[in-house]
Amino acid sequence: MTPASSAHLLPEPDGEEPLLHQREYVVRSYRAGPGRMRIRGMVHDQKPPGMIIDGDPDPLSVHCMVVDLLVDYRSLQIAAAEVVMEVTPHDGCTSIEPAYAELVGVSVTRGFSRKVQELFGGPAAARMWGPCSRRWPRWPSNHGGRCGPSRGCRWRWA
C-alpha cells in the first residue's frame, strides 16, 4: 500500500510568507504476526533550503526520530520498544535511546501518556511526543499540551 499524500490538508498561506520550519508526524501500524501489531511513529523537523546554510539547495533535517513499538493485541501491552534518532540537533540527544526499553509492559491504553511523561519528562517532551504518544492525541501546541478553542487552537485529532 502506498500512503496517500495529505499535503492538501495543510495548504500554504496566502501571500509571500517564507517557510521557517516544518515538523511532520507519521504514525503507521502493521500486523506483526499472530497476536501482535507494530506501531511505528516518526517525528521529523526540517528547515527550508538556504535558511541555515546560504545557497544550500536542499532542506536541512535538524531532528528525525523513529519509535518502533511491538504491541500484543490481547493485553495491548508493549512487548518491545526501540527508538532510533537518525538526526539530532545536539550530540547528547541519542543518550536517551536505551530508556525506551522501559516502555515494555506498559499498556498503550492505560497509563501510556503518564509513563512517557515520567520517562522522558516535561512539556517539551510532551509536545515532541504529542501525536505519537496518545491514543487520540490533540494537535501539538505551545500551550503545554492543552489545546482547545479557549486557548486559540482549532486543530484536534479525534
LINLIN-V968193 format. One line per field, one symbol per residue. phi: phi as a letter, one per 20 degrees, with the letter a starting at -180 (. if undefined). A space follows every 10 residues. Layout:
# LINLIN-V968193
phi: ???
This chain:
# LINLIN-V968193
phi: .egffdgffc ffffndfffd bcdcdccccc fdofmccddd ccccdcdfgm fedgnfedfd fdabcddcdd cfgfeldfeb bbccefccfc ffgffegfff ffffnefedc nffffffffd lmffffffeh feddfcfeff bedmnecagf dnedebed
